[in-house]
Amino acid sequence: MSTRAEHSWWQAPTVPAGQYMFGRIALPGSKSLTARWMLLAATGHEPVELCGALESDDTRAMADALSAFGATISWAGERCRISPIPRDSSGQIQIPGNLTINAHQAGTVMRFVLPLAAMADGDIVIDCAPNARHRPIAGLVAAVRDLGVEISWENSANPRFPLTMHGRGPLDGGRITLDTRASSQFLSALLLAAPLMSHGLDVSLSHSTIPSTPHIGMTIAALQQAGHTVVVNKNSWQVDPGKPPTPSRLEKTRRIAIEPDLSNAGPFLAAAMVTGTTITIDNWPQHSTQPGRAYLDLLRMAGGQLEVVTTPAGNELVCRGPHEIQPLDVDMSDVGELVPTIAAICAFASGQSTLRNIGHLRGHETDRLAALTATLTRVGVQAHATSDALVIDANPRALHAADLDSYADHRMATCGAILGLRIAGVRVGNMNATTKTFPHFIHMWESMITRTDEKG
């Protein structure tokens, strides 16, 4: 973990008691959907324009990796145009070797590009930021090795970055088993690359545990929308080889609409919850595979009033915070990325909350269980982590100012911002960590805080 002394400080704005905050938020595009569609477009047959795409640290890292593989990617505001990686006369993708890919902090990049790098004509080194090298990769490495690819690394018994992929061209595919206990991204990475394999891919789990299952649903939906055949059985997934393009598909650019990032709605919904005021989120999808849709049920359980309203401009989500936040005892295994936001809300609840089945958060941008325990403790909350849960004994009267570390983790940075809404004197170190998935977060947050009136 990083040390607080290394950071510049951001003074978290506070909404004083007696002030009523209101705001209307237009979210940027989904990072998870943008990343999946960038890869599908780069490995497809036709140019694709992603409308509403997110340009952030993570998606720029994805663009750099796919560009190195041979795709052409350009940005114009929230539009991302992608021309695919070249193919040979037989239709097989051509990925050059002798490359180094830097995934920076992006788990989607370090996992998703690994099977593609395995298809290169030569060696490709995949590296990431030094403080991200702890992130789990062993399950995916084992599966790609089972596909016949040599992978090497140094100074560790277990696989860790940097990894060298000794590619020898396109893969046959076939049937493999996969251990997904550490990350659902292992499965998504293989499924996204499967259409490029001559025999497709049939993946079954070596263990029944898979965290963040909504992300798998998101991957499958994107593959199907891209025209690929996916068969889902209990604990197994089969993707057929990609079909040759038709001439009509090559003649025009396909346009894909990217949903707003529902996980990034969390801090703003939390703002309504902890201040007892109202926030409206524009363009809330009626149906979505994103984990962020779970905020509706979670915040209602905590006492919030949430309503999806249909307007001529589209759906909007209205969240009205309660007078008193109710403690939660919930299974968060499928929605682990929401935990820092929910934990910040639970810091203001009237009693003990337990967020369960989140041991896999130790392998995120930082050890989020340890980071959340330290953060909540610093502001006066009694919190402790078990092997697989976070227990929060809240006492709003005991809360006090503190300097909080973001741990170079965007979710921990926004967690600090939420705590600062009701705790005067909170400072967050390295708030620019939010640019990983939300480049304009600080401006939007500070603009929202200025929209306050006296409660009447």
LINSUL-V241436 format. One record per backbone hydrogen bond with DSSP energy under -0.5 kcal/mol. CO is the residue of the C=O (numbers start at 0). NH is the residue of the N-H. If there is no record, write none. Layout:
BEGIN
CO,NH
CO,NH
END
This chain:
BEGIN
2,5
3,6
7,429
9,11
9,427
13,15
15,18
17,454
18,20
19,452
20,277
22,279
24,26
24,281
27,260
29,33
30,34
31,35
32,36
33,37
34,38
35,39
36,40
37,41
38,42
40,43
41,84
46,253
47,49
47,81
48,50
48,255
49,51
49,52
49,79
50,257
52,54
53,55
55,59
56,60
57,61
58,62
59,63
60,64
61,65
62,66
63,67
64,68
65,69
65,70
66,69
70,72
71,82
73,80
75,78
77,51
77,52
78,75
79,49
80,73
81,47
82,71
85,93
87,90
91,87
92,94
93,95
94,120
98,124
100,102
100,126
102,105
103,128
104,106
105,109
106,110
107,111
108,112
110,113
110,114
111,115
112,116
113,117
115,118
116,119
117,167
119,121
119,168
120,96
121,166
122,97
122,98
123,164
124,100
124,126
125,161
125,162
126,102
128,131
128,132
129,132
131,134
132,160
136,140
137,141
138,142
139,143
140,144
141,145
142,146
143,146
143,148
144,147
149,165
151,163
162,125
162,164
163,151
163,165
164,123
164,166
165,149
166,121
168,167
170,197
171,198
173,201
175,203
177,179
177,205
177,206
179,210
182,185
183,186
183,187
184,188
185,189
186,190
187,191
188,192
189,193
190,194
192,195
193,196
194,241
196,199
199,173
200,238
201,175
202,236
203,177
211,214
211,215
212,215
212,216
213,217
214,218
215,219
216,220
217,221
218,222
219,223
220,224
221,225
222,227
223,226
227,229
228,239
229,231
230,232
230,237
232,234
232,235
234,204
235,232
236,202
237,230
238,200
245,248
245,249
246,249
246,250
247,250
253,48
255,50
258,29
259,261
261,264
262,265
264,267
264,268
265,269
266,270
267,271
268,272
269,273
270,274
271,275
271,276
276,320
277,22
278,318
279,24
279,281
280,283
280,316
289,292
290,293
291,294
292,295
293,297
294,298
295,299
296,300
297,301
298,303
299,302
301,325
303,305
304,319
306,308
306,317
308,310
308,315
310,313
313,310
314,282
314,283
315,308
315,317
316,280
316,318
317,306
318,278
318,320
319,304
324,349
327,353
329,331
329,355
331,334
332,211
332,335
334,337
335,338
337,341
338,342
339,343
340,344
341,345
342,346
344,347
345,348
347,324
348,350
350,393
352,391
353,329
353,355
354,389
355,331
357,360
358,361
359,362
360,363
360,367
365,363
365,367
366,370
367,371
368,372
369,373
370,374
371,375
372,376
373,377
374,378
375,380
376,379
378,399
380,382
381,392
383,390
387,356
387,357
388,385
389,354
390,383
390,392
391,352
391,393
392,381
394,397
395,398
401,403
401,426
403,428
405,408
408,412
409,413
410,414
411,415
412,416
413,417
414,418
415,419
416,420
417,420
417,421
418,421
418,422
420,14
421,423
422,425
425,11
426,403
427,9
427,430
428,405
429,432
430,433
431,434
432,435
433,436
433,437
434,56
435,57
437,440
439,443
440,444
441,445
442,446
443,447
444,448
445,449
447,450
449,451
450,21
452,19
END
